[in-house]
Amino acid sequence: MLQKVTSKRAPRAVPKSAKPFSSAAPQAANNPAPVVVPAKPDPHPVFGTAPIGRDGCTLEAQPIWALNAWHKKASKILEPYYAPGDLSEEDEKRFEGILSITWDIYNAACSTKLYSSRDVAVLLELISRHNDNNGAGNDDIVVDRDLLRRLTSELDRLTAFPRQQKKVGALRKGKKLTRAGLLLRYHAFLIGELRTLGWAFYGNDEYATRHIPMDDAVHVRTSNAFRDGKPIEDTRRRKCYPFFDESKLTDRARSVLKSLKIDTTKAERR
């Protein structure tokens, strides 16, 4: 006959602070209300997801390449509306809305800041397209006088040769080179080397004088933020340049020139 087996273990004491089990719904503190995430607005037909007109984001603050891309996109949307035939009231409204946006972009582009001669070329591309959109033929591009003056001024500023900001001092003292004379000779060598590299490597002797490649191996060995290839802990307290360590510039110049058997002491004959 089977007998019921009972445990001899004493029942577990219930702490006084324990609350009795309840089948009621949990309290609001333990069951917070669900967070309602607002639905994302549909992408704009021209600006996409860019928050133009929201949160202080204006067209005038955008770079010229972005304005040009949006203007090109808006012009593409307008192309079907230029086909012969009458437009419905809804299409007419949409056409006027997109055309108004192209004018807003055009006005913003005419006042945005330009940073390079390439930016001027992009602006001219936008102006040409805008004239096409508004009925002018390719041979009848109309540019406002003030805009033309601005383009001339921007091209003059952006293509101007950089000005020297420091006085280099005397290049010689008697028959001997000064520090300035040594650095000028080093500069002459570097330009010659860069043009040789440009011609031999890139096929254009001027390309290497304008292209700026970045190489970590060079940066680690020459920057004053490193010592013996290891970063210096007090870098933030020291003056660090985006270029090489200028305190060793003269030594580098002398070492490089001597390695190529270029004189580092005698000045040129007058």
C-alpha positions as CSV (number, residue, x, y, z in Angstrom):
1,M,0.0,0.0,0.0
2,L,1.4,3.4,-1.0
3,Q,1.7,5.9,1.7
4,K,1.9,9.7,1.3
5,V,5.4,11.0,1.9
6,T,5.6,14.3,3.7
7,S,8.6,16.5,4.0
8,K,10.1,17.1,7.4
9,R,11.6,20.4,6.3
10,A,10.2,23.4,8.3
11,P,8.1,25.8,6.3
12,R,10.0,28.9,5.0
13,A,9.3,32.0,7.1
14,V,7.6,34.8,5.3
15,P,9.2,38.2,6.0
16,K,7.0,40.8,7.5
17,S,7.7,43.2,4.7
18,A,6.5,40.8,2.0
19,K,3.2,41.6,0.3
20,P,0.6,38.9,-0.3
21,F,0.2,37.8,-3.9
22,S,-2.5,39.5,-5.7
23,S,-4.0,38.7,-9.1
24,A,-4.9,42.3,-9.7
25,A,-3.2,44.3,-12.4
26,P,0.2,45.7,-11.5
27,Q,0.5,49.2,-10.4
28,A,1.2,52.1,-12.8
29,A,4.7,52.6,-11.3
30,N,5.7,49.1,-12.4
31,N,3.9,49.3,-15.7
32,P,4.6,52.7,-17.3
33,A,2.5,54.0,-20.1
34,P,3.9,53.0,-23.6
35,V,6.0,55.7,-25.3
36,V,4.3,57.0,-28.4
37,V,6.9,57.5,-31.2
38,P,5.8,60.0,-33.7
39,A,5.7,58.8,-37.2
40,K,8.5,60.0,-39.5
41,P,7.3,62.5,-42.1
42,D,7.4,61.3,-45.7
43,P,10.5,62.3,-47.6
44,H,10.3,65.6,-49.4
45,P,10.2,65.1,-53.2
46,V,13.3,67.5,-53.5
47,F,15.0,67.6,-50.2
48,G,14.4,64.0,-49.1
49,T,15.0,63.6,-45.4
50,A,17.0,66.8,-45.0
51,P,15.2,69.0,-42.4
52,I,15.1,72.1,-44.6
53,G,12.7,74.6,-43.0
54,R,12.8,72.8,-39.6
55,D,14.9,73.2,-36.5
56,G,16.5,76.4,-37.9
57,C,17.9,74.5,-41.0
58,T,17.8,77.0,-43.9
59,L,18.8,76.8,-47.5
60,E,21.2,79.8,-47.2
61,A,23.3,77.8,-44.7
62,Q,23.8,74.8,-47.1
63,P,26.9,74.2,-49.2
64,I,26.7,74.9,-52.9
65,W,27.1,71.3,-53.9
66,A,24.0,70.4,-51.9
67,L,22.0,73.2,-53.4
68,N,23.1,72.2,-56.8
69,A,22.0,68.6,-56.2
70,W,18.6,69.7,-55.0
71,H,18.2,72.1,-57.9
72,K,19.1,69.3,-60.3
73,K,16.5,67.0,-58.7
74,A,13.8,69.6,-58.8
75,S,14.5,70.4,-62.4
76,K,14.2,66.7,-63.2
77,I,10.8,66.6,-61.6
78,L,9.7,69.6,-63.7
79,E,10.7,68.1,-67.0
80,P,7.3,66.1,-67.6
81,Y,5.3,69.3,-67.0
82,Y,7.0,71.1,-69.9
83,A,5.5,68.6,-72.4
84,P,2.8,70.0,-74.7
85,G,-0.7,69.7,-73.3
86,D,-2.9,71.2,-70.6
87,L,-2.2,70.5,-67.0
88,S,-4.9,69.5,-64.5
89,E,-5.5,71.8,-61.5
90,E,-3.6,69.4,-59.3
91,D,-0.6,69.1,-61.6
92,E,-0.6,72.9,-62.0
93,K,-0.4,73.3,-58.3
94,R,2.4,70.7,-58.0
95,F,4.3,72.4,-60.9
96,E,4.1,75.8,-59.3
97,G,5.2,74.4,-55.9
98,I,8.3,72.7,-57.4
99,L,9.1,75.7,-59.5
100,S,9.0,77.9,-56.4
101,I,11.4,75.6,-54.7
102,T,13.9,76.0,-57.6
103,W,13.7,79.8,-57.2
104,D,14.3,79.4,-53.5
105,I,17.4,77.2,-54.1
106,Y,18.6,79.6,-56.8
107,N,18.4,82.6,-54.5
108,A,20.1,80.7,-51.7
109,A,22.9,79.6,-54.1
110,C,23.5,83.2,-55.2
111,S,24.3,84.2,-51.6
112,T,25.9,81.0,-50.1
113,K,29.6,81.1,-49.2
114,L,32.0,79.7,-51.8
115,Y,35.2,78.0,-50.7
116,S,37.0,77.1,-53.9
117,S,37.0,77.8,-57.7
118,R,35.2,74.5,-58.1
119,D,32.3,76.0,-56.1
120,V,32.1,78.8,-58.5
121,A,31.9,76.3,-61.4
122,V,29.1,74.5,-59.6
123,L,27.2,77.8,-59.1
124,L,27.6,78.6,-62.8
125,E,26.1,75.2,-63.6
126,L,23.2,75.9,-61.4
127,I,22.6,79.3,-62.9
128,S,22.6,77.8,-66.4
129,R,20.1,75.1,-65.5
130,H,17.9,77.7,-63.8
131,N,17.8,79.8,-66.9
132,D,16.8,76.8,-69.0
133,N,14.0,76.0,-66.6
134,N,12.6,79.5,-66.9
135,G,12.4,79.6,-70.7
136,A,15.8,81.0,-71.7
137,G,17.7,79.1,-74.4
138,N,21.2,77.9,-73.9
139,D,22.5,80.9,-75.9
140,D,20.5,83.4,-73.9
141,I,21.8,82.9,-70.4
142,V,20.9,85.9,-68.3
143,V,22.9,86.7,-65.2
144,D,22.1,89.6,-62.8
145,R,24.8,92.3,-62.7
146,D,25.2,92.0,-59.0
147,L,25.6,88.3,-59.3
148,L,28.2,88.7,-62.1
149,R,30.2,91.1,-59.9
150,R,30.1,88.6,-57.1
151,L,31.3,85.8,-59.3
152,T,34.1,87.9,-60.5
153,S,35.1,88.9,-57.0
154,E,34.9,85.3,-55.7
155,L,37.0,84.0,-58.6
156,D,39.6,86.7,-57.9
157,R,39.7,85.8,-54.2
158,L,39.8,82.0,-54.6
159,T,42.4,81.9,-57.4
160,A,44.7,84.5,-55.9
161,F,48.2,83.4,-55.1
162,P,48.6,82.9,-51.3
163,R,50.4,85.8,-49.6
164,Q,53.5,85.5,-47.5
165,Q,52.6,86.1,-43.8
166,K,56.2,86.3,-42.4
167,K,59.4,88.2,-43.2
168,V,62.0,85.6,-43.9
169,G,64.9,87.9,-43.3
170,A,68.3,88.1,-45.0
171,L,69.3,85.0,-47.0
172,R,73.0,85.5,-46.6
173,K,75.6,87.0,-44.4
174,G,78.6,87.7,-46.5
175,K,79.4,84.5,-48.3
176,K,77.6,82.3,-45.8
177,L,74.0,81.1,-45.8
178,T,71.8,82.3,-43.0
179,R,69.0,80.0,-41.6
180,A,66.6,81.7,-44.0
181,G,69.0,81.0,-46.9
182,L,69.3,77.4,-45.9
183,L,65.5,76.9,-45.8
184,L,65.1,78.6,-49.1
185,R,67.6,76.2,-50.7
186,Y,65.7,73.3,-49.0
187,H,62.5,74.7,-50.5
188,A,64.0,74.8,-53.9
189,F,65.1,71.2,-53.6
190,L,61.7,70.1,-52.3
191,I,59.9,71.8,-55.2
192,G,62.2,70.2,-57.7
193,E,61.7,66.8,-56.1
194,L,58.0,67.1,-56.0
195,R,57.9,68.1,-59.7
196,T,60.1,65.1,-60.5
197,L,57.8,62.8,-58.5
198,G,54.7,64.3,-60.2
199,W,56.1,63.7,-63.7
200,A,57.4,60.2,-63.0
201,F,54.6,58.9,-60.8
202,Y,51.5,60.9,-61.7
203,G,52.4,61.9,-65.3
204,N,51.9,65.6,-64.4
205,D,54.7,67.7,-62.8
206,E,52.3,70.1,-61.1
207,Y,50.0,67.4,-59.6
208,A,52.3,66.5,-56.7
209,T,52.7,70.1,-55.7
210,R,48.9,70.4,-55.1
211,H,47.9,66.9,-54.0
212,I,48.4,66.3,-50.3
213,P,48.5,62.6,-49.4
214,M,48.4,61.4,-45.8
215,D,50.5,58.6,-44.4
216,D,50.5,57.5,-40.7
217,A,54.0,56.2,-40.9
218,V,55.3,59.6,-41.9
219,H,53.1,61.4,-39.3
220,V,54.2,59.2,-36.4
221,R,57.9,59.7,-37.1
222,T,57.9,63.4,-37.7
223,S,55.1,64.9,-35.7
224,N,55.9,66.5,-32.3
225,A,52.9,64.6,-30.9
226,F,55.1,61.5,-31.0
227,R,58.6,60.5,-29.7
228,D,60.4,57.5,-31.1
229,G,57.2,56.3,-32.7
230,K,55.2,56.5,-29.4
231,P,52.5,59.1,-28.5
232,I,53.6,61.7,-25.9
233,E,51.3,61.6,-22.9
234,D,51.3,65.4,-22.4
235,T,50.4,66.1,-26.0
236,R,47.4,68.3,-25.0
237,R,49.7,70.5,-22.9
238,R,52.2,71.0,-25.7
239,K,51.8,73.1,-28.9
240,C,51.1,70.6,-31.7
241,Y,51.1,71.6,-35.3
242,P,49.2,70.0,-38.1
243,F,52.5,69.7,-39.9
244,F,56.0,68.3,-38.9
245,D,57.9,69.5,-35.8
246,E,59.2,72.9,-36.8
247,S,61.9,72.9,-34.1
248,K,63.7,70.3,-36.2
249,L,63.1,71.9,-39.6
250,T,66.6,73.3,-40.0
251,D,68.3,70.0,-39.0
252,R,66.1,68.1,-41.5
253,A,66.9,70.6,-44.2
254,R,70.7,70.3,-43.5
255,S,70.6,66.5,-43.3
256,V,68.6,66.1,-46.5
257,L,70.7,68.5,-48.5
258,K,74.0,67.0,-47.3
259,S,72.8,63.5,-48.2
260,L,72.4,64.7,-51.8
261,K,75.8,66.6,-51.7
262,I,74.1,69.9,-51.9
263,D,76.1,72.7,-50.2
264,T,74.5,73.9,-47.0
265,T,76.9,76.7,-46.0
266,K,77.9,78.8,-49.0
267,A,75.6,81.4,-50.5
268,E,75.1,81.7,-54.3
269,R,77.4,84.0,-56.2
270,R,75.8,87.3,-57.0
